[in-house]
Amino acid sequence: MNNLKKFILSVTILLSSVFSIAQHNAGNNGKILLIASNPAVSKQTGWPIGFWAAEVIHPYWEFSFAGYTVDIASPEGGEVKIDGFSDPEDASKYSAWDYVSLGFLKDPTKAALLKNTIKLSTVNPNDYKAIMVCGGQGPMYTFYENDELQKFFVDFYQTGKPTAAICHGTCILLKAKLPNGKYLVEGKKWTGFASSEENYADTYVGKQIQPFRIEDLARKMPNSKFTVAPMFESYAVQDGNLITGQQQNSGAEAARLIIAQLEKDKARYPTYVLVHGAWADESSWGFVRNQLAVNANVVVVNLPAHGADNTYGAGIGLKDYVKTVTDAINQQKGKVILVGHSMAGEVISQVAENIPNKIEKLIYVAAYIPKNGESVTDLSKKDNTSKVGAALEFSKDYSLATIKREVVHDNICADCPDYMKDVLVKYHRAEPVKALNDKAVLTAKFASIQKYYIATTKDQVVPYALQQQMIKDNGTFKKVYELPTSHLPFVTMPQEFLTILTSIK
């Protein structure tokens, strides 16, 4: 396991009750909501019914693998239960092939999600980039006449964000209406559990299972474009931002349609590019990146010779950092909000000088602000109160620098809990000296970019007085914010940091 993964794993274990920091890039793309049925009893069969395991779990896997955080809600909240035939360990062996669901159900942390689903009425739809209403036997009783769920679905659909339903969860589309009184699905291509599949299921158990058939009613609706594939084939269709799947074998395919649409939807969100400082790596943003991604696109850059990057640091300079950040920005459509911490203040300044047409604004976080011809080293010499300058230890050829352990532990993040200080020390990596000495080349192009600063009033690395002097010397900052923290405000006050970051317009 490389250092980056070890670092993130350490933080995950230690903060699991407070923060949700998972494996590399997990949750980095935002949040998706799955809606499952609460338990009920079928009036047709007398069976206990709920949701079909694969219709929640297979989409959950697809979304998680694609870098999304997934929440599970239900109309009443609390525990939800799977339909018996969908249990891979059910005596019928009907779903014995479903190892994806088996793995999920055997994982205590995942199974726990089904015991404490979010109550739908408490959900803030603005927190999600897409929703999916899942099926099973329960929805025909718990979803079909659920006005609250239908309104939630219609309201979300009207935002233009991907809005999906699969299998018997599509029964809500038989009644869901837009504000103009028309059915949401009128004139739209959609699918749901097929009558041929109902025939098969009824024959399999020897009785009628469902109180009505979705396909039969759908084909009677105005301007119906209901469509199905051959029985139990994976089949999902998209019409605009409406995505539907036919049955339990279609959940993953519907999820992939949502993921593809979310790639196209990136234009509706601001894009933040986060650049870490010296003696750090991309994981330093782990406390805030997933929450920032709820209503944004988030790109977290790892600079050469930092963290998991295997580049040897000797000879790595500012131009290498600038190229890495520039390449990441050029992969994004439109302009980005470029955020730099500490040493990265020089990096984002030079990037903005080089590609000003791609930068919407610059946000400096306890960061160095160079003038033309200045380096990070030059700026650090303007204030002799920093605890770092006198604590540097160099390699024999002076190409790499490290910080003495006690300074890392007590000063870089003085307000961090002890375990976090230990993590910072444990994965401390030598910093390329050339990059600290390279001088920025800045002109009026850099001066014209909107700039904001988040100052740290208890900082012992880039002292508050130096921050204030650099802001004054630059003279082009639109607004300055302050947080009463040491050098890592996004670690020690993540929510307050995010409030400031997302308020900058």
N, C-alpha and C positions, 0 to 999 in steps of 0.2 A: 504494500500500500504506500503510495507516495506521500510526501509531506503535506500537500494540500488536502488530500482526502483524510489524513490523520487529524489535521487541524479541524476540519469541518466535523468529523466524527466526534472529536473531543467536545466541541461546542454543543453539538446536538445532544449528547448524553447529559451534559451538565445543565443545559437550559431547556430541556424538553418540556418542562412545565410552564415556561414563560414564552419561549420563542420557538418557531418552527423552522429550523435550519437543517436541511436534509443533504443528501449527496450532491455532488457537483451539478450545478444548474437546475436542480429540482425546484420547481415552483417559480422559476425565474421568469416565466412568460405570463403569469397572471393566474386568475382563479376561474374555475368552471364549476357550476352547480348541477349535481344530479338530484332528481326528485323521485323518491321511492314511495310505494304504498305502505301505509300502516297496516298492521294485522287486521283481518276481518274473518268472517265465516261465510262461506258460499251458501246462498239460499237454494242453489241448484243441487249441490252435492253434499252439503253439510260439512265439507272439509274446512280446516283452518287454511286461510290463504294470505298471501302477501305479495312480495315481488319475486321476479325470476332472477336467480343469482347472476347468470351471465349478462343480464341486461343492465345491471349496475357495475359488475366487476370487470367485464371486458372493456367497456368504455373507460372505467377508472384506470385500467392499465394503460390504454392507449394515450389518455390525456397525461398521465403521470410520466410516461416514457417520453412524451413530447415536451416536457418541462413545465407543465401546469400543476398548480395546486388544486386539488379536488375536494369539495365539500359535499356532504350528503344531507339532504333535507327531506322532510315528509310533512304532510298537512298538519299532523298533530305533534310532531317531534317525538323524541324518545326512541324506544327500541322498535326496530323493524325486523321482520322475519322472512326467510326465503320460502318459496313454494317447495313442497316436498320433492316433486319430480325434478326440480332444478338442483337439488343437493347431490353433488358427485358421489356421496357416500350413501345415498338413499338405497333401500333394499331393491327398488325397481331397476336400478342400474341405468335408468333412462339418460342421466347426464354423467355417467361414469367417465366419459372421455374428457370432461371439462377440467383439465388440470390447472388452468388459470384460476378458476373459481376455487378449486380445492386449496391451492396455495394461499389465496387471500383469506379464506375461512380458517385456515390453520395458523395464520399469523395473528397472535393475540392483539397486536397494535392495530391491525386492519379490522379484525372482527369486532374490536371495541367501537369502531366507527358506526357499526350497525346497532349498537346498544344505546347510542346517544345522538341520534340525528337532530338536526336543527329544525325547530318549528318554523314552518313556512312564513307565518305572519311576522316573524322577527327578522326575516332575511332582508337585507338591503340589496336590491337588484343592481345597484351601481357598483357593487363590489365584484361583479362577475362579468366576464367577457363572453360567456355563452352559458346556456342552460340546456339540460336534456331531461325530459320526463320519461321515466323508465316504465317498463311494463311488468307483466306477470298476471296472475289470476285476480289479485286484489284490486287493481285499478278499475275494473268493470263495476265494482261496488263503491270504491272510495274516491275515484276521480271523476266518473261520468257526470255526476250532478254536483260537483264541487265548484261552486261559483267563485270561491276565493282562488283556487288553483287556476281556473280558466281566465280570471282577470289578470292574475300574475303572468300567465303565459302570454296573453294578448298584449299587455303593457310592455313586456320585455320584447316581444316581437316588433313592436312599433318603434323601439330604439334602433332597429336595423342590425342589431347584433345577432349572431347565430342562435336560433331558437329551434330546438329539436324535440321530437317525441318518437318513441319506438314501440312496436308490438301493441299490446293492449293499452299502453299509455296513450296511444293515438285516439282512444275513445273520447278524449277531451275535445278533439277537433270536430266531433260531430255536433257540438253545441257552441264552441267558442266563437264569439262574434266581435267584429270591430266596432268602434264607436258609431260608424255609419249604419249599423244594423245588419251588415252583410256578414256571412260566415267568413271566418279568416281564410278558409281553404277554398272559397269560391273561385273557380277559374285557375286554381293552382294544382300542379301535379303533386300528388302525395301518395303514401302507402300506409299500410297497417296490417294487422293480422288477417290473413286471407280466409275466406270461407272454406276453401279446400283444406286448409290446415285445421280449421274447426272440425270439419268432417273427420279428419284423421284422428284428432284428439278424442272426439266423442266415441269413435269406434274403439280406440285403444283402451279406454276405461269402461266402455259399455254403457255410457249415459251421456246426456247433454250436460256440458260443463258450464257454458256461459249463458247468461240471461238473454243475450242478443248477439248478433254478428256485425262486426264493424264494417266489413266490406258490403254487406247487404244494405245497410243504412247509408253508407257513403255514396253508393252508386245512385241513390235517390235524391241526393242533395243538388241544389241549383248549380248548373255549369260544372258538373262533377268531372274531375280528371283523375280519379282514384285509379291506381295501377298496382298490379302485383306481379311477382315473378313466380316461376314454378315452386311448388310446395317445399318450404323449408330451405330454399336457397338463400344465401346471403344477398340481401337486396336493400339498398338505401337510395333515396332520391333527394334532390335539392331543387327548390324553386325559390330563387332569391335568397333570403336569409332563413327560410323555412326548410328544415331538414327532417326527414322521416325515415324510419326503418321498419321493415316488414315484420320481423319476429326475432326470437332470441338469438338466432344466428347472424343477425344484422347489426348488433350493437357496435361491434368494432368498426364495421364499415361506415356506419353513421358517424361515429366518433372521428374517423379519418376525414370525412367530408367537413366536419366542424373545424378540425385542425387546419385543413387547407383554406377554409374561408377565413379563419383567424389570421392566416398569413396575409391575405388580401386586406383584411381589416386593420392592419397596423397603421394605415394612414389616418385613422380616426383618433389615434392616441399620440401624445408627445413622446419623443424618443430621448431618453437619458443615456449618456455614455459616461460611465463612472471610471475614474482613473485613480489608482491607489498611490500612496506616497512611498518614500524610501524605506528600506528594510521591512517591506510589507508585500502583499500580493492581493489578487482579486478577492480572496476570501474575507478580507477585512470589511467588505461591504455586506457580509452575510447576515448581519442583524437587520438590514433595512431593504435589501434588494427585492425580496419577494413581496413585501407589502407595497413598495413603490410600484411594482409591476401590476398591481391590481388595476390601476387606471393609466398605465403607461407601457411603452416598450422600454426594456432595460437591457443595456449592453454593458457588461462588466469586463474591462480590459485587464489582461495580465501582461505587464511589461517584460521585455526580455531580461533574462538572468534573475527573475524573481519567482518565488513560489514553485510551482510545478514545472516551469520552463527550465529546460536543461542547459540553456546557453551558459557558458562560462563567462563570468562578469568582467574579466579584464578586457579593457578596450571598448566596452559598451558605453555609448555616449548618448547625448541628447537626441541626435538625429535618429538613432535606433528606436528610442522611445516614441518620438514624433511619428516615425513611419508606422509603427504598430498601431498607434491611436488613429492615425489618418486612414490606414487600411480598414480599420473597424468602422469608421464613420462613413467611408465611401461605399460600404456595403448596405447602408441604410438609405431608404428613400426620403428625400426631403432633408430639411435642416434638423440638427440635433441640439439638445441642451447638454453642454459639455461641463462635467463636474470634476474638479481636481483637488486632491487632498495633499497638503504639505508640499513636498518636493514637486509634485505633479502640477503645482501652480505654474512653474516654468514650462512644463510640457504642454499644458492646454493653451498657454499664451502663444507658444510657437506654432502650435497646430492652427489656432485661430488666425494667426498672421498668414499662414500658408494657404489655408482654404476658408477664407471668411464667408464665402457663399454657402457653406455647409453648416455654419454655426448660428443658431438662433440666439443663444446667450451663453455666457461663461459664468460658472458658479465656483468660487474659490472657498475651500473649507480649511481653515487654519493653515492657509497656504502661502507660499512665497509668491510675490508679485514682482517680476523683473521689469526693469526698464531696458531699453536697447543697450546691448553690450554688457549686461549684468548676468552673473551666474548665481546658482543657489549658494555657493560658497561665499560669493561677494555679499549677498544679502544677509547671510548668517553672521557675518563679521560686524554688522551694524549694531548688534545687540550682544553684549557679553554675558547676559544673564541666563542664556540657554544652558540647560544641563547636559546637552548632547555634545556640543563642540569640544569640550575639554575631556570627554569620555570616549573619544574615538580611538580605536586600535587598528593599525594598518598592517597589510601584508608586507612582506619584505621589499617588494618592488613598488609599494604604495599604489597599487592598482585597485585594491579592494579595502573597504573599511567596515569594521563592525563596531558595535557599541557595548561598552562594559555591562555585564549582566545586571549589576545593581542599579544602573541608570535606566535600563529597559524596564526593570521590575518596578521601580519606584517613581519614575518621572514621565515616561512616555504615556502611561495610562494610570496616573496616580489614583484616580477614582474608579478604576476597574476592580472587580472582585479578585481575590487572590488567585483563583484558578485561571482567570483570564490573563493575569500577569505571567503566570507560569507558562501558559501557552505561547505568549509573545516571546518569552525567553527561549523556550524549547525549539521553536521554529524560526528563530532569528537567523537571517542569512546575510552574508557579506554583500555590501552595496558597491556597485561600480563607481570608482572615484571620478573617472572621466566625465560621467554624466553630471556630477555635482559641480564640476569646474567649467563645463561648456557654457558659453555665453549665448544668450538669446539675441536674435536679430529681429527687431521689431520696428514697424513703421506706423503710418497713419491707418493702415488697414486694421491692425490690432486695436488701435485706439478707438475705432468706430464701433466695435462690437459691444453690445450691452453686457455689463458686468455686475455681479452681485457678490457679496462676501458674507460668509458665516464665520464670525469670530469666536474664539474660545478664550474666555476671560481668565481661566486658571492654567493656561498652557505653559509648560516648562520646556517645550521643544522649540516651537516658534512663539516666543513670548508675546503676550497680548500687546505690549507697548510697541514691539516691532510690527505686529500686524497693523496696528493703527497708523504707524509711520508710513508703511508701504501703501496703505489705502490712500493716505493723504498725498504721498508723492505721485501716485498714479493719477489721481484726480478725475477719473472717469467712471467711478462706481455709482450705479443708479441707487442702490440701497445696501445698507450694512445691517446684518442681524447679529445677535450675540447669544451665546449659550454659556452657562456657568460650569464649564467642564474643562478637563485637561485636553490632551491632543487628539482624542478619538471620540468626538461627540456622537458619531453614528453608532458607537458601541455602548457608551454609558447613558446616553439619552436618545435612544433610537426614535421613539415616537415624536418627541419634541423636534428632533432633527428633520424627520419626514414632514411634519407640519410646516416647518419653515420652507423646506425644499419645494414642496408641492404648492405653496402659496405664491411662489415667485412667478409672476406672469409677465 
